Amino acid sequence: MPSTTLLGVQTDPIKQQRNLVTELPGPKSRALDRRRSAAVAHGVSSSFPVYVAEASGAIVVDVDGNALIDLGSGIAVVSVGHGAPRVVEAVQSQVERFSHTCFMVTPYAPYVEVCETLNELSPGDHAKRTALFNSGAEAVENAVKIARHVTGRQAVVVFDHAYHGRTNLTMALTAKNMPYRDKFGPFAPEVYRVPMSYPYRDPDGMTGEQAATRAIEQIERQVGADNVACVLIEPIQGEGGFVVPAPGFLPAIAAWSRESGVVFAADEIQTGFCRTGDWFACDAEGVVPDLLTTAKALAGGMPLAAVTGRADLMDGVHAGGLGGTYGGNPVACAAALASIETMKHEDLIGAARSIGAAVEQVLRPLQAAHPAIGDIRGRGAMMAMEIVRPGTTEPDPVATRRIVHACHQAGVVVLSCGSYGNVIRLLPPLVIDDALLVDGLDVLTGAITEVLAGAAI
Ligand SMILES: *Cc1c(COP(=O)(O)O)cnc(C)c1O
């Protein structure tokens, strides 16, 4: 489909093909990086400093004209692809009508429609309400505000390896010290961390129910169920290493929460919106959270976040107790409605499942060939592998960095994650075509073979 620039000039669509014309980063990216270094705070870093000129589908084109395969989607944000036509159209048409009034002053329909849509799509058919915010961290903060307000309790229970954001409260909820928490304290009080179900690193044969009992006993002994406002959990951990809990773990934690008058809050900011081959990762085991936080893929690249939950909890907060100047910005809301429409129309749930199957087909034989690939896990289009020293479960962040770097050099954007920095995660746009996915996985295979074969010598 040809696109038209602001000046009315027809431009060629971006080919869905990898194409390198300079070394990476190229000269124009390096020049921008020098300016960046003099202007941008060094605390904000980039894992792959090629500067982006434009993007479409699963291809990112840099300022030097290199076309890179995007297997990261800007951290699971552009699941509908870069420049998804419906999203572009919706954003343009909304921004021409009005871009801001503040929903807390004079409201508008797109905010209401996003809330209606989230209430309908989210797990469970009970009465629900939604409130909109700007970022994932802000949604998490508000979920905790709501849980504390309605329960009259203060404690928040989170898990090992959790990632919930970078604001003061969410730093406290996040597990990893470097780079997220180091010397940024003091942190918010009344946050308690318990063990996650982590099948690769748990004792052999530990079931989901047993892992849940381990966590629950710790909560009861160290915090006391009556003091807990909410249990907050990523149904599949994102930043912490794509840790998929053993089957039965989430349902057991949710059931205990319900029996204990504790709000069960699922953070689906990374897992939501078709990524795992369902609308939400909770759906796989029929888990129905009391509160659900979403962001990332919700608005196809525009900043928007939400808390969706049981009407009785959500409405338990006094008028004016929730909000913010930009929360539920109308342009972001228009983008969200168009993104969700795209997900339905293009069957991105089905697409995520096929991507997952294709990725596994490549990674399983690789694991058989390379004992340094300790674990392959994930669900749908959220797959990862854990790199360890062969014959052990000892993390190998150095080899991981080298594999990621080799992919970058070859024009494929992949991300690492994990508490030990030894997990390579794949989060392709769900609209990626087969040939491009195959090419991206070929590059990854080559990088793994090169680095791990080299390491064995
Ligand atoms: C990214 C993320 C957040 C934080 O979202 P921001 O928009 O970066 O504030 C919170 N929770 C999870 C699970 C995430 O993946």
The ligand as an SDF file (V2000), in Angstrom:
LIG
                    3D

 15 15  0  0  0  0  0  0  0  0999 V2000
    7.0130   -2.5770   31.1160 C   0  0  0  0  0  0  0  0  0  0  0  0
    6.3540   -3.1010   32.3240 C   0  0  0  0  0  0  0  0  0  0  0  0
    5.9200   -2.2610   33.3590 C   0  0  0  0  0  0  0  0  0  0  0  0
    6.1950   -0.7740   33.3690 C   0  0  0  0  0  0  0  0  0  0  0  0
    5.6090   -0.1280   32.2810 O   0  0  0  0  0  0  0  0  0  0  0  0
    6.0920    1.3660   31.9080 P   0  0  0  0  0  0  0  0  0  0  0  0
    5.1290    1.7890   30.8380 O   0  0  0  0  0  0  0  0  0  0  0  0
    7.4960    1.2350   31.4120 O   0  0  0  0  0  0  0  0  0  0  0  0
    5.9940    2.1730   33.1300 O   0  0  0  0  0  0  0  0  0  0  0  0
    5.2510   -2.8310   34.4230 C   0  0  0  0  0  0  0  0  0  0  0  0
    5.0050   -4.1400   34.4670 N   0  0  0  0  0  0  0  0  0  0  0  0
    5.4030   -4.9880   33.4990 C   0  0  0  0  0  0  0  0  0  0  0  0
    5.0790   -6.4490   33.5980 C   0  0  0  0  0  0  0  0  0  0  0  0
    6.0980   -4.5020   32.3910 C   0  0  0  0  0  0  0  0  0  0  0  0
    6.5220   -5.3430   31.4440 O   0  0  0  0  0  0  0  0  0  0  0  0
  1  2  1  0
  2  3  1  0
  2 14  2  0
  3  4  1  0
  3 10  2  0
  4  5  1  0
  5  6  1  0
  6  7  2  0
  6  8  1  0
  6  9  1  0
 10 11  1  0
 11 12  2  0
 12 13  1  0
 12 14  1  0
 14 15  1  0
M  END
$$$$
